[in-house]
Amino acid sequence: MSNKTEKTMAEAADKLILPTEVKVCATCSYWDGERQVDEEMQLVVVDCQCEGECLVQETARAGLRPAQQAGECLWEKLDPDA
């Protein structure tokens, strides 16, 4: 196996792929963290330890924080623009 392939596999091991229906901060349109959104497959790809800012509550939130713990969150799922 080449070094490039090993590096790519190691980087992929630190990623998590979630359906957009899963209600965690990383799948909320009000969460401003680093993620990749595949609109065709309806998937969100984030680092396992990712953090971002909740634009509603103006505070830092882990990407994998369940929406049920968000209290007054205005949670909205990611959908492609019409």
Secondary structure, 3 states (H helix, E strand, C coil): CCHHHHHHHHHHHCEEEEECCCCEHHHECCEEECCEEECCCCEEEEECCCEEEECCCCEEEECCCEHHHCCCCCCCECCCCC
